[in-house]
Amino acid sequence: MPYMMEWLFRMIFVKIQIMRFITTLLLLFVSAISVQAQWNKTNLGGSRDIAVHDGKVYALTTTLGLQVSADNGDTWTEVNNSAIADRKDFVVSSGNRLYIATYGVSNAHGTLYYTTDEGANWTTDTVGLPDALFQPPGKGDVRSIHAFDNGEIIGTFGGQDAYYHKNNADASWSIIPDLADLDPDNYASSGDTVIAFGSSPIIKYSTDHCESFQSITATGLPSYFVTSDVYWDKGGRIYLGVNASIISKT
C-alpha cells in the first residue's frame, strides 16, 4: 500500500511538471505572437494616404509632406515636392509613375502630378479631365483615384458625374462610356479584372483594361445603396460596405 501511494504521488508530480512545461510553452508562444503583432509609431504625424512604389513605402502626411522609407518604415526621408503648392490628398503607384492628387483650398481645383525619378521632377497629368464648375480656368477636384495592377488608373472628379480612366501610355484621360449609368463610387481590381460599383444595385466588371464592361446580376444587396468601401481579397471573396450592414460575396 505505501508503495502504491508513493507511485500515485510520483505520477501526480510528473503530470504537474508536464502541465507547467506546456503552460510555459503556451505563454512563450503568445508572447512571441504579441511581439510580432506590435505596432510602432513612425512620428510622421497625421497621414492622408500610403502607397508602395518600386519597393519603397510612401506616406503622404499632414505636416511633413511626402515621406519615403526604403527600410519598411524604420527611417523616413522627405521627398522633394516643393513645386506642388496645393493640399496633397492622395498618393498612388502606377507602373513607373508615382502620382499625387492635390486640392486647391482657395479655388476647389484639382490637379494630378506624377514623378518617375523619386520626386526630382513632377509633371502634371490633367489632359482630358473635366473643367472646374467654379472659378475657371482649372480642373475639377479629385474625388477618388485608384491605380490597378495592370497599369490602369481610374478616377472621379468634380465637374462631371462620370468615371475617367487612362493608362500610362495614353496621352489623355477619357470617360468610360460603359459606366455612364453608374453614379461614381468605388472600384476593386485583381490582375486585369476591374469591378465598378455605383449608387445602385448595378455592378459592372472589365477584363480588358476598362475598354468594355459587362453587368453582374447582384442578389442580396439593398434596392438602392451607396458604397462606403470595397475590399477584394484577390481570391474569391469581395467585401462591400454600403449604407446597410457589411456584405460579403464569393
C-alpha positions as CSV (number, residue, x, y, z in Angstrom):
1,M,0.0,0.0,0.0
2,P,2.7,2.6,0.8
3,Y,4.4,1.7,-2.5
4,M,1.1,2.3,-4.4
5,M,0.7,5.7,-2.6
6,E,4.3,6.7,-3.5
7,W,3.7,5.7,-7.1
8,L,0.5,7.7,-7.2
9,F,2.1,10.8,-5.8
10,R,5.0,10.4,-8.3
11,M,2.6,10.3,-11.2
12,I,0.7,13.3,-9.9
13,F,4.0,15.2,-9.6
14,V,5.0,14.2,-13.1
15,K,1.7,15.4,-14.5
16,I,2.0,18.7,-12.7
17,Q,5.5,19.2,-14.1
18,I,4.2,18.4,-17.6
19,M,1.4,20.9,-17.3
20,R,3.8,23.6,-16.1
21,F,6.0,22.9,-19.1
22,I,3.1,23.1,-21.5
23,T,1.8,26.3,-19.9
24,T,5.3,27.9,-20.2
25,L,5.4,27.0,-23.9
26,L,2.0,28.5,-24.5
27,L,3.0,31.7,-22.7
28,L,6.1,31.9,-24.8
29,F,4.1,31.3,-27.9
30,V,1.6,34.0,-27.1
31,S,4.4,36.4,-26.1
32,A,6.1,35.8,-29.5
33,I,2.8,36.5,-31.3
34,S,2.3,39.7,-29.3
35,V,5.8,40.9,-30.2
36,Q,5.3,40.1,-33.9
37,A,2.0,42.0,-34.0
38,Q,3.2,45.0,-32.2
39,W,2.7,48.4,-33.9
40,N,5.4,51.1,-33.8
41,K,4.8,54.8,-34.0
42,T,6.5,56.4,-37.0
43,N,6.5,60.0,-35.7
44,L,5.3,61.2,-39.1
45,G,2.2,63.0,-37.7
46,G,-1.1,62.6,-39.4
47,S,-1.3,60.5,-42.6
48,R,-3.5,61.2,-45.6
49,D,-2.5,58.3,-47.8
50,I,0.1,55.5,-48.1
51,A,1.4,53.7,-51.2
52,V,4.1,51.2,-52.1
53,H,6.1,52.1,-55.2
54,D,9.3,50.4,-56.5
55,G,9.7,48.5,-53.3
56,K,9.6,51.7,-51.1
57,V,6.8,52.9,-48.8
58,Y,5.5,56.5,-49.5
59,A,3.4,58.3,-46.8
60,L,1.5,61.4,-47.6
61,T,1.5,63.3,-44.2
62,T,-0.4,66.3,-43.0
63,T,2.6,68.2,-41.6
64,L,5.8,66.7,-43.1
65,G,4.8,66.4,-46.7
66,L,5.5,63.3,-48.7
67,Q,7.9,60.9,-46.9
68,V,9.6,57.8,-48.2
69,S,11.1,54.7,-46.5
70,A,13.3,52.1,-48.0
71,D,13.6,50.0,-44.9
72,N,10.0,49.1,-44.2
73,G,9.3,52.2,-42.1
74,D,12.4,52.2,-39.8
75,T,13.6,55.5,-41.2
76,W,11.9,58.2,-43.4
77,T,13.1,60.9,-45.8
78,E,11.2,63.8,-47.2
79,V,10.5,63.6,-50.9
80,N,11.0,66.8,-52.9
81,N,7.6,68.2,-53.8
82,S,8.2,71.9,-53.3
83,A,6.7,72.7,-56.8
84,I,3.4,71.3,-55.6
85,A,1.7,74.1,-53.6
86,D,-1.8,72.9,-53.0
87,R,-3.0,70.4,-50.4
88,K,-2.0,66.9,-51.2
89,D,-4.8,64.3,-50.7
90,F,-3.9,61.1,-52.5
91,V,-0.7,59.2,-53.5
92,V,-0.9,56.1,-55.8
93,S,1.6,54.0,-57.7
94,S,1.0,53.2,-61.4
95,G,3.8,51.4,-63.3
96,N,6.9,53.6,-63.2
97,R,4.9,56.6,-62.0
98,L,4.1,57.8,-58.5
99,Y,1.0,60.1,-58.6
100,I,-0.1,62.8,-56.2
101,A,-3.6,64.3,-56.3
102,T,-4.0,67.8,-54.9
103,Y,-6.8,70.1,-53.9
104,G,-6.8,73.9,-54.1
105,V,-8.4,75.1,-51.0
106,S,-8.9,78.7,-52.4
107,N,-10.5,77.6,-55.7
108,A,-11.6,74.0,-55.3
109,H,-9.4,72.9,-58.3
110,G,-7.8,69.5,-58.5
111,T,-4.5,68.6,-60.2
112,L,-2.7,65.3,-60.8
113,Y,1.1,65.2,-60.7
114,Y,3.4,62.3,-61.3
115,T,7.2,61.6,-60.9
116,T,9.3,58.9,-62.4
117,D,12.5,59.9,-60.6
118,E,11.6,59.7,-56.9
119,G,10.4,63.4,-56.8
120,A,13.3,65.1,-58.6
121,N,10.8,66.2,-61.2
122,W,7.0,66.4,-61.2
123,T,4.7,66.5,-64.3
124,T,1.0,67.4,-64.4
125,D,-1.4,64.9,-65.9
126,T,-4.8,66.6,-66.4
127,V,-5.4,66.5,-70.2
128,G,-8.9,65.3,-70.8
129,L,-10.1,65.8,-67.3
130,P,-13.3,67.9,-66.7
131,D,-13.1,71.6,-66.1
132,A,-13.9,73.0,-62.8
133,L,-17.5,74.2,-62.3
134,F,-16.4,77.2,-60.3
135,Q,-13.6,79.7,-60.7
136,P,-12.3,78.6,-64.1
137,P,-9.9,78.0,-65.6
138,G,-8.8,74.9,-63.8
139,K,-9.8,71.2,-63.4
140,G,-12.4,69.7,-61.1
141,D,-11.3,68.5,-57.8
142,V,-10.1,64.9,-57.5
143,R,-12.8,62.9,-55.7
144,S,-11.0,59.5,-55.9
145,I,-8.1,58.0,-57.7
146,H,-7.1,54.3,-58.0
147,A,-4.2,52.6,-59.7
148,F,-4.5,49.0,-60.6
149,D,-2.1,46.1,-61.1
150,N,-2.4,46.3,-64.9
151,G,-1.2,50.0,-65.0
152,E,-4.7,51.4,-65.5
153,I,-5.8,54.4,-63.5
154,I,-9.5,55.2,-62.7
155,G,-10.7,58.4,-61.1
156,T,-13.7,60.5,-60.4
157,F,-13.6,64.3,-60.5
158,G,-15.7,67.3,-59.7
159,G,-17.4,68.9,-62.7
160,Q,-18.5,65.7,-64.3
161,D,-20.5,62.9,-62.8
162,A,-18.6,60.1,-64.6
163,Y,-15.7,57.6,-64.4
164,Y,-12.5,58.6,-66.1
165,H,-9.6,56.3,-66.9
166,K,-6.2,56.2,-68.7
167,N,-3.1,54.1,-69.0
168,N,0.4,55.4,-68.6
169,A,0.8,55.1,-72.4
170,D,-2.3,57.2,-73.1
171,A,-2.0,60.9,-74.0
172,S,-5.1,61.9,-72.1
173,W,-7.9,60.8,-69.8
174,S,-11.2,59.7,-71.2
175,I,-14.7,59.0,-69.9
176,I,-15.7,55.3,-69.6
177,P,-19.0,55.2,-71.6
178,D,-20.0,51.8,-70.4
179,L,-20.2,53.1,-66.8
180,A,-22.4,56.1,-67.7
181,D,-25.4,54.6,-65.8
182,L,-23.4,54.2,-62.6
183,D,-23.1,57.0,-60.1
184,P,-19.3,57.2,-59.5
185,D,-18.5,55.5,-56.2
186,N,-15.9,52.7,-55.8
187,Y,-13.7,50.2,-57.5
188,A,-11.9,47.0,-56.9
189,S,-9.3,45.1,-59.0
190,S,-7.3,41.9,-59.3
191,G,-4.9,41.4,-62.1
192,D,-6.7,42.6,-65.3
193,T,-10.1,42.5,-63.8
194,V,-11.8,45.7,-62.7
195,I,-15.1,45.9,-60.9
196,A,-17.1,49.1,-60.6
197,F,-19.7,49.8,-58.0
198,G,-22.2,52.7,-58.1
199,S,-25.0,54.0,-56.0
200,S,-27.4,51.4,-57.3
201,P,-27.7,47.6,-57.4
202,I,-25.8,47.6,-60.7
203,I,-22.3,46.2,-60.7
204,K,-20.0,46.0,-63.8
205,Y,-16.7,44.4,-64.5
206,S,-14.0,44.6,-67.1
207,T,-11.2,42.2,-68.1
208,D,-9.7,44.3,-70.9
209,H,-8.2,47.4,-69.2
210,C,-11.6,49.2,-68.9
211,E,-12.2,49.1,-72.7
212,S,-15.5,47.4,-72.2
213,F,-17.7,46.4,-69.2
214,Q,-20.3,43.7,-68.5
215,S,-23.0,43.8,-66.0
216,I,-23.2,41.5,-63.0
217,T,-26.6,40.3,-61.7
218,A,-26.3,41.0,-57.9
219,T,-28.6,39.4,-55.4
220,G,-28.8,40.1,-51.7
221,L,-28.0,43.8,-52.0
222,P,-30.3,46.6,-51.0
223,S,-32.5,48.0,-53.7
224,Y,-30.5,51.2,-53.5
225,F,-27.2,51.7,-51.8
226,V,-24.2,53.9,-51.5
227,T,-20.9,52.1,-51.2
228,S,-18.6,53.3,-48.3
229,D,-15.7,50.9,-49.1
230,V,-14.9,47.8,-51.1
231,Y,-12.2,45.2,-50.5
232,W,-11.2,42.3,-52.7
233,D,-9.0,39.7,-51.1
234,K,-7.6,38.8,-54.5
235,G,-9.3,35.4,-54.1
236,G,-12.9,34.5,-54.3
237,R,-14.5,37.0,-51.9
238,I,-15.4,40.7,-52.1
239,Y,-16.4,42.8,-49.1
240,L,-18.7,45.7,-49.9
241,G,-19.5,48.3,-47.3
242,V,-22.8,50.0,-48.1
243,N,-25.4,52.2,-46.3
244,A,-26.5,49.0,-44.6
245,S,-24.8,46.0,-43.0
246,I,-21.4,44.9,-44.4
247,I,-22.0,42.4,-47.1
248,S,-19.6,39.7,-48.5
249,K,-19.9,37.9,-51.8
250,T,-17.9,35.0,-53.1
